[in-house]
Amino acid sequence: MTHLFSQLTLRGVTLRNRIGVSPMCQYWSREGMASDWHLVHLGARALGGAGLVIAEATAVEARGRITAQDLGIWTEEHVEPLARITRFLREYAAVPGIQLAHAGRKASTAPPWQRQGQDVAVADEEGGWEPVAPSALPFRPGSRKPRELSLGEIKQIQVAFARAAERAGRAGFEWLEFHAAHGYLAHSFLSPLANHRQDEYGGSFENRIRFTVETAQAIRGVWPEQYPLAVRLSCTDWVEGGWTLEESVELARRLKGEGVDLIDCSSGFVVPGVKYPQAPGWQVPLSATIRQQADIPTAAVGMIFEPRQAEQILAQGQADVVLLATEMLRDPFWPLHAAQALGEVVTLPKPYDYVLHP
């Protein structure tokens, strides 16, 4: 059997293969509610054979949305529309996952199709709101200036993450990812480029990781013991003076000690204008380093397109799971086609399988 189509068990959850659908923001919600769009978008990838399907960055409070159209889980009313999706995913053998997020200083922007390559700020009178962040530093010129969080507000947001995790459990999710990457709130605490605080949440490495570690503790404290907890990190900022891979290794070690089961290894996007070394598999070495040096399972992401490329990543011990985004949009049945390319046999739901495998 190939590595790609072998099972993976973390805690009490077993993935049928090592193929996951990466969280992809859809910007297609009203008041944070999941809709038929989300059911079809996520459900199609389960029918296509993915072992893990992770719902998009889901805001733990209303002001933590990137746009007003983001998915949310800050009230009990959000639970049942999400539960409808998790029931479908489980019925067709995909583990349902969710990414909990807070946009921080990158909140209150327009949907991407209105931005023309920039983060277009949405004013209060246009339905926007005041972002919050570790420091009062806008993401780029023209972005809304965030308000610096007080110590009390930091604790309130950590409680919001914990309450959101409880709701995620009630909604039927079995895999939870805490988003600490891409310049959003938790990553902004980690990176010296976005965190200029002078208190216990800024300055030294120990202080800058405090928000992420404490929030992971709060989530793990309420998230069922049998379900895995992952953390997505921007493993490097790719900028001098920013967050480094070496720091990510040490943070991953700390998070493992707090009950985190896997690091989803992404990178960048805490400041604008950075030239990234993008190429097929460009972030895989980050995953390999975290996996080896922090001794924790990892997910590899970023321009993973071909089945043999994905198989090689796993076979060489560079990751435990591959998460696909763009390629899953192009081809919801990527796992089926990967199985065919690698000589594996997979079973699809009967309405499809009896036609394709008569």
C-alpha positions as CSV (number, residue, x, y, z in Angstrom):
1,M,0.0,0.0,0.0
2,T,1.2,3.5,-0.7
3,H,1.9,6.0,2.1
4,L,-0.8,8.3,0.7
5,F,-3.5,5.7,1.1
6,S,-2.5,4.3,4.4
7,Q,-4.5,5.2,7.5
8,L,-3.4,7.7,10.2
9,T,-4.6,7.5,13.8
10,L,-4.2,10.5,16.1
11,R,-5.8,10.0,19.6
12,G,-9.2,8.3,18.9
13,V,-9.6,9.4,15.3
14,T,-8.5,7.4,12.2
15,L,-8.2,9.0,8.8
16,R,-8.9,6.6,5.9
17,N,-6.0,8.1,4.0
18,R,-3.4,10.9,4.4
19,I,-5.2,13.3,2.1
20,G,-6.8,16.4,3.7
21,V,-8.8,19.3,2.4
22,S,-7.1,22.5,3.6
23,P,-9.2,25.2,5.2
24,M,-10.3,27.6,2.4
25,C,-12.2,30.7,3.1
26,Q,-15.3,31.0,1.0
27,Y,-16.5,34.5,2.1
28,W,-20.1,33.3,1.5
29,S,-21.9,33.5,4.9
30,R,-24.4,35.8,6.4
31,E,-23.9,36.6,10.1
32,G,-21.4,33.7,10.1
33,M,-24.0,31.0,9.3
34,A,-23.1,28.0,7.3
35,S,-25.3,27.5,4.2
36,D,-26.0,25.0,1.4
37,W,-22.9,26.4,-0.3
38,H,-20.7,25.1,2.6
39,L,-22.5,21.7,2.6
40,V,-22.0,21.2,-1.1
41,H,-18.4,22.6,-1.1
42,L,-17.2,20.4,1.8
43,G,-19.5,17.5,1.1
44,A,-18.2,17.1,-2.5
45,R,-14.7,16.6,-1.2
46,A,-15.8,13.9,1.1
47,L,-17.5,12.1,-1.8
48,G,-14.3,12.6,-3.7
49,G,-12.4,10.5,-1.2
50,A,-10.5,12.9,1.1
51,G,-9.8,11.4,4.5
52,L,-10.0,14.7,6.3
53,V,-12.1,17.8,5.3
54,I,-11.4,20.9,7.3
55,A,-13.9,23.8,7.2
56,E,-12.6,27.2,6.6
57,A,-11.3,29.7,9.1
58,T,-14.3,30.1,11.4
59,A,-14.4,33.2,13.6
60,V,-14.7,32.8,17.4
61,E,-16.2,36.3,17.7
62,A,-17.8,38.7,15.2
63,R,-14.9,41.2,15.2
64,G,-12.5,38.3,14.5
65,R,-13.8,37.9,10.9
66,I,-11.6,38.8,7.9
67,T,-14.8,40.0,6.1
68,A,-18.4,40.3,7.1
69,Q,-19.0,37.2,4.9
70,D,-16.8,34.9,7.0
71,L,-18.1,31.7,8.6
72,G,-18.5,32.0,12.4
73,I,-19.1,29.9,15.5
74,W,-19.5,32.6,18.2
75,T,-23.2,31.8,19.1
76,E,-25.2,28.6,19.7
77,E,-27.2,29.5,16.5
78,H,-24.1,28.6,14.5
79,V,-24.0,25.0,15.7
80,E,-26.9,23.3,13.9
81,P,-26.0,24.5,10.3
82,L,-22.5,23.2,10.9
83,A,-23.8,19.9,12.4
84,R,-25.7,19.3,9.2
85,I,-22.4,19.4,7.4
86,T,-20.5,17.2,9.8
87,R,-23.2,14.5,9.6
88,F,-22.8,14.4,5.9
89,L,-19.0,14.2,6.0
90,R,-19.1,11.4,8.6
91,E,-21.7,9.5,6.6
92,Y,-19.2,9.4,3.6
93,A,-16.2,8.4,5.7
94,A,-14.4,11.8,5.9
95,V,-13.3,13.1,9.3
96,P,-14.9,16.5,9.8
97,G,-12.5,19.2,10.9
98,I,-12.8,22.9,11.6
99,Q,-10.3,25.7,11.8
100,L,-10.9,28.2,14.6
101,A,-9.6,31.7,13.9
102,H,-9.5,35.4,14.8
103,A,-8.4,37.8,12.1
104,G,-6.9,40.4,14.4
105,R,-5.6,43.4,12.5
106,K,-6.5,41.8,9.2
107,A,-10.2,42.0,10.0
108,S,-13.0,44.2,8.5
109,T,-11.9,44.0,4.9
110,A,-13.9,43.5,1.7
111,P,-14.2,40.1,0.1
112,P,-11.2,39.3,-2.1
113,W,-13.1,39.8,-5.4
114,Q,-13.6,43.4,-4.4
115,R,-10.0,44.0,-3.3
116,Q,-8.1,44.1,-6.6
117,G,-5.0,42.6,-4.9
118,Q,-5.2,44.9,-1.8
119,D,-6.8,44.6,1.6
120,V,-9.6,47.1,1.1
121,A,-10.7,48.3,4.5
122,V,-14.4,48.5,5.3
123,A,-15.5,51.6,7.2
124,D,-18.0,51.4,10.1
125,E,-20.6,53.2,8.1
126,E,-20.2,50.6,5.3
127,G,-20.7,47.7,7.7
128,G,-17.1,47.4,9.0
129,W,-15.8,47.5,12.5
130,E,-12.7,48.3,14.5
131,P,-10.0,45.5,14.4
132,V,-8.0,44.6,17.4
133,A,-4.4,43.4,17.6
134,P,-1.4,43.0,19.9
135,S,-0.2,46.5,18.8
136,A,-1.9,49.4,17.0
137,L,-0.1,48.7,13.8
138,P,-2.1,48.5,10.5
139,F,-1.3,45.6,8.2
140,R,-0.5,47.9,5.3
141,P,-1.0,51.6,4.3
142,G,-4.7,52.0,3.7
143,S,-5.7,49.2,6.1
144,R,-7.7,50.1,9.2
145,K,-5.6,50.9,12.2
146,P,-6.3,48.3,14.9
147,R,-6.8,49.0,18.6
148,E,-4.2,47.5,20.9
149,L,-5.8,44.8,23.1
150,S,-5.8,45.2,26.9
151,L,-4.8,42.3,29.1
152,G,-8.4,41.8,30.0
153,E,-9.5,41.7,26.3
154,I,-6.8,39.1,25.6
155,K,-8.2,36.8,28.2
156,Q,-11.7,37.4,26.8
157,I,-10.6,36.3,23.3
158,Q,-9.0,33.2,24.8
159,V,-12.3,32.4,26.5
160,A,-14.0,32.9,23.1
161,F,-11.7,30.3,21.5
162,A,-12.6,27.8,24.3
163,R,-16.3,28.4,23.9
164,A,-16.0,28.1,20.2
165,A,-14.2,24.7,20.7
166,E,-17.1,23.5,22.8
167,R,-19.6,24.5,20.1
168,A,-17.4,22.7,17.5
169,G,-17.6,19.5,19.5
170,R,-21.4,19.9,19.8
171,A,-21.5,20.5,16.0
172,G,-19.9,17.1,15.5
173,F,-16.4,18.1,14.5
174,E,-13.7,15.5,15.3
175,W,-10.6,17.5,14.4
176,L,-9.9,21.0,15.5
177,E,-7.2,23.4,14.2
178,F,-6.2,26.6,15.9
179,H,-5.2,29.2,13.3
180,A,-1.9,30.8,14.4
181,A,-0.6,31.7,11.0
182,H,-0.9,34.2,8.0
183,G,-0.7,37.4,10.0
184,Y,-4.0,36.8,11.9
185,L,-4.3,37.5,15.6
186,A,-2.2,34.7,17.1
187,H,0.6,35.0,14.5
188,S,0.6,38.8,15.1
189,F,1.5,38.0,18.7
190,L,4.3,35.7,17.6
191,S,6.0,38.0,15.1
192,P,8.2,40.9,16.2
193,L,7.1,42.6,13.0
194,A,3.5,42.9,14.3
195,N,4.0,42.8,18.1
196,H,5.6,45.8,19.8
197,R,4.0,45.3,23.2
198,Q,6.1,46.0,26.3
199,D,4.1,43.8,28.7
200,E,4.1,40.0,29.3
201,Y,2.7,39.4,25.8
202,G,5.5,41.2,23.9
203,G,9.2,41.5,23.6
204,S,11.0,38.2,24.4
205,F,10.3,34.8,22.7
206,E,8.6,33.6,26.0
207,N,6.3,36.6,26.0
208,R,5.4,36.5,22.3
209,I,4.4,32.8,22.4
210,R,2.3,33.3,25.5
211,F,-1.0,34.0,23.7
212,T,-0.7,31.0,21.4
213,V,0.3,28.6,24.2
214,E,-2.4,29.9,26.6
215,T,-5.0,29.7,23.9
216,A,-4.0,26.2,22.9
217,Q,-4.2,25.3,26.6
218,A,-7.7,26.8,26.8
219,I,-8.9,24.9,23.8
220,R,-7.3,21.6,24.9
221,G,-9.0,22.0,28.3
222,V,-12.5,21.8,26.7
223,W,-11.9,19.8,23.5
224,P,-12.7,16.1,23.9
225,E,-9.7,14.0,24.9
226,Q,-10.3,11.5,22.1
227,Y,-10.1,14.2,19.3
228,P,-6.9,15.6,17.8
229,L,-5.9,19.3,18.2
230,A,-3.8,20.8,15.5
231,V,-2.2,24.3,15.2
232,R,-1.5,26.0,11.9
233,L,1.8,28.0,12.1
234,S,3.5,30.4,9.8
235,C,6.8,28.6,10.4
236,T,8.8,31.6,9.1
237,D,7.9,35.1,8.1
238,W,10.6,35.0,5.3
239,V,11.7,38.5,6.5
240,E,14.8,39.5,8.5
241,G,13.7,40.4,12.0
242,G,10.6,38.4,11.8
243,W,9.4,35.0,13.2
244,T,11.8,32.2,12.4
245,L,11.7,28.5,11.7
246,E,13.9,27.9,14.8
247,E,11.3,29.7,16.9
248,S,8.6,27.5,15.3
249,V,10.5,24.4,16.2
250,E,10.7,25.4,19.9
251,L,7.0,26.6,19.9
252,A,6.0,23.2,18.4
253,R,7.8,21.4,21.2
254,R,5.9,23.5,23.8
255,L,2.6,23.0,22.1
256,K,3.2,19.2,22.0
257,G,3.6,19.4,25.8
258,E,0.2,21.1,26.0
259,G,-1.6,18.3,24.2
260,V,-1.3,19.6,20.6
261,D,-1.2,16.6,18.2
262,L,-0.1,18.0,14.9
263,I,1.4,21.2,13.4
264,D,0.0,22.4,10.1
265,C,3.1,24.0,8.5
266,S,2.4,27.1,6.5
267,S,4.4,30.4,6.4
268,G,4.4,34.1,5.8
269,F,1.8,36.8,5.3
270,V,2.3,38.8,8.5
271,V,3.5,41.9,6.5
272,P,2.8,42.8,2.9
273,G,5.3,43.0,0.0
274,V,7.3,39.9,0.8
275,K,8.6,37.8,-2.1
276,Y,8.0,34.2,-1.3
277,P,10.0,31.3,-2.9
278,Q,6.9,29.8,-4.3
279,A,7.3,26.6,-6.3
280,P,5.7,23.1,-6.1
281,G,6.1,21.9,-2.5
282,W,7.9,25.1,-1.4
283,Q,6.8,24.8,2.2
284,V,7.4,21.1,2.6
285,P,10.9,21.6,4.0
286,L,9.3,23.6,6.9
287,S,7.1,20.6,7.7
288,A,10.1,18.2,7.5
289,T,12.1,20.4,10.0
290,I,9.3,20.7,12.5
291,R,8.5,17.0,12.3
292,Q,12.1,16.0,12.8
293,Q,13.3,18.5,15.3
294,A,10.1,18.9,17.4
295,D,9.1,15.2,17.2
296,I,5.5,16.0,16.4
297,P,3.3,14.9,13.5
298,T,3.0,17.6,10.7
299,A,0.8,18.5,7.7
300,A,2.5,19.8,4.6
301,V,0.8,22.4,2.5
302,G,1.5,24.7,-0.4
303,M,1.4,23.8,-4.2
304,I,1.1,20.1,-3.7
305,F,-0.4,19.1,-7.1
306,E,0.6,15.7,-8.2
307,P,-0.1,12.3,-6.6
308,R,3.5,11.1,-6.9
309,Q,4.7,14.4,-5.3
310,A,2.3,13.8,-2.4
311,E,3.4,10.2,-2.0
312,Q,7.1,11.2,-2.0
313,I,6.5,13.8,0.7
314,L,5.0,11.1,3.0
315,A,7.4,8.4,2.0
316,Q,10.4,10.6,2.8
317,G,9.1,11.4,6.2
318,Q,8.5,15.1,5.5
319,A,4.9,15.1,6.8
320,D,2.2,12.8,8.1
321,V,-0.6,14.4,6.1
322,V,-0.8,16.4,2.9
323,L,-3.4,19.2,2.8
324,L,-4.6,20.4,-0.6
325,A,-6.4,23.6,-1.4
326,T,-6.3,24.9,-4.9
327,E,-6.0,21.4,-6.4
328,M,-9.1,20.3,-4.5
329,L,-11.0,23.2,-6.1
330,R,-9.9,22.2,-9.5
331,D,-10.7,18.5,-8.9
332,P,-12.9,17.5,-5.9
333,F,-12.1,13.9,-6.9
334,W,-8.4,14.3,-6.6
335,P,-8.1,11.4,-4.2
336,L,-9.8,9.1,-6.6
337,H,-7.5,10.2,-9.5
338,A,-4.5,9.9,-7.2
339,A,-5.5,6.3,-6.3
340,Q,-5.7,5.5,-10.0
341,A,-2.3,7.1,-10.7
342,L,-0.7,5.2,-7.9
343,G,-2.4,1.8,-8.5
344,E,-4.6,1.9,-5.5
345,V,-8.2,0.8,-5.3
346,V,-10.6,3.0,-3.5
347,T,-14.3,2.6,-2.9
348,L,-16.7,5.5,-3.6
349,P,-20.3,5.9,-2.5
350,K,-22.5,3.3,-4.3
351,P,-24.3,5.8,-6.6
352,Y,-20.8,6.6,-8.1
353,D,-18.9,3.4,-7.5
354,Y,-21.2,1.0,-9.4
355,V,-20.8,3.2,-12.5
356,L,-17.1,3.6,-12.3
357,H,-16.3,0.1,-11.1
358,P,-19.1,-2.1,-12.7
